[in-house]
Amino acid sequence: MTTAAEMADRLQQVDRMFGIDKVLADRGKDLIEIYYEQSGPAYDRLLSASGAMHLALTMQGSEPRPEDYRAQPTRVVGMATNIGASRILELGCGKGFNATHVARALPDRAVLGTDLLPAHVETARRRAAQAGLSNLQFEIASFEDLPPHLTGFDLAFAVETLCYARDLDKVAQGLARALNPGGRVLIYDVHALTPPETWSAAMTQAVRLYETAMAVTRGFHAAGAWEAALERAGLAVRNVVDHSARVQPGLRQLESLGDRVVTDWKKRSAVTLAPRYMARNLIAALLGPHVYAVPEAGRDGPLAYQMIIAEKPRLRPGARTRAATPA
């Protein structure tokens, strides 16, 4: 369990290096584009040279491995195979890591990755061309306003991107429209298990810093919010799995890297000279393991790393399709 003294020490470290009030002054601002523009090199060097931009999901043992970054897209491949999906859509594809893995594993299926940021799409297209993946395409598009021509998919997935969504119902309705009857939705993301008013003052500060450091400046959505939005859009939620324990090895590894920076004056100096939003990833590294709820590991934070699976009901014989009514 993270003790009050340990949390206070972490928060003091963040305050000395960044200024807590200065960081939290960015709450509510739209920082997504500048965050990813500045953080890209750090992701490539410290997280995954092949372009992963999400948490590692350690499915075996307690030590993180490079292949743990492929756990999420590997789950997508398994689901696509099980349901016979011929067209697959990724929302918020970043530089194409997940979509590329899926397309390479399923060369006879069509895979489309969408992202709001042109720089991400440009990089993803270049990497797909270099890999010779003719079944993989990328398109600039926002999941907040999914283009109407994006329909006829058997599987849609999103890995750590829907935390940025502002209108959950609109996104869910877009997904429902994009899917064929019987199609599935697979979501991996961080959610808040308990209401913020129940958190201690120190935990509230830690969570808000963790969110803001990753440009989730409006906070993570409450657990259950996506399930409710998907159901309102006419999709049936089939499963919700808590993988918080599985992200702990990777989070602890990042915390260890963060400690090396904090205890080395040369590295601390380098952080002060780095672009602001790249440097703030150190905040997420230092606080990450402490803000998740992992009872078996003695972690009592309020956040959870969850997988959500939903399905678009199949049409009954003679039934007509009916668009979901906007909430």
C-alpha positions, 0 to 999 in steps of 0.5 A: 500500500502507498503510505501517506508519507510515500505519497507526500514525498512523491508530491513534493518531488513533483512540486519541486521539479514542475510546480503542482499549481503550474501543472494543474493550471492546465486542467480543462485545456486542450493539450492533445496535439502539443502533448503528442507532438512533444512527447513522441520522441520520448515514447519512441525512446523509453516506451517502444521504439516501434511506436506503441503509445499505450501501457504495457499489459503483462499477461505472464509473470511479474516482469514487463517485456517488450512484447507486452505492448502487443497484448492489446492488439493481439486480443483484437486479432483473436476477437477478429478471428473468432467472429470472422471479422473482414473489416476492422476499424481502429479509433485514435490509432496514433502512429499505427502500432496496433493497426499495423500489428492487426493487419500483419497478423490478418493479411486477408482482412481490411484494417483502417486506422483513424486519428485526429492528428495529421502527423500521426496519420502521415507516420502511420501511412509511411510505416504501413508502406514500408511494411508492404501492408496492402490491407492497411489504410489510415485516415484523418478522422475524429471519433467525436464526429466519425465520418458517415462513410465509415460503415460496414465494419465487423470490429472496432477498437480503441486503445487508451484514446477514448479517455479524451472523448467529450461526448460519450453518447455521440462517440457510441452512436458513431460506433453503432452506426459504423458496425455491421449487425453482430459487430463488436467493440473492444475498448481498453482505457483508464476509468475512475472507480470511485467518485472524486469526492471520496478521495483523500486530498493527496490522492486527488492531487496525485490523480489530477497530476497524473491525468494532466501530465498525459493531457487528459485534462478533463479527467478520466471518465467514471467506470460504467460511463462507457457501458451506459453510453454504449447501451444507450446507442443500442449496443449490448455490453458483453464483458468488462475486465479489470486489467489494473494488475497487468499494467502494474509491472510496466508502471513500476518500470516507468517509476524506476526510470523516473527515480533515476531522473529524480536522483541524478542532478544531470538528468534533472537538469535535462528535464528542465530543458526539455519541452514542457509536455514531454518533461511532464511525462516524468510526473506520470511515471512517478505517480502511475503505480500509486493511483490504480486500485490493485488490492492484491498488490496493496494498491488503493488508488481510485483508477482502473485499467479496463477492457470493455467488449460490446456487440451490435445485436444481430437483426432478427429475420424480417426486422429493419435496422433502426438508428439509435436515438440521440441522447 
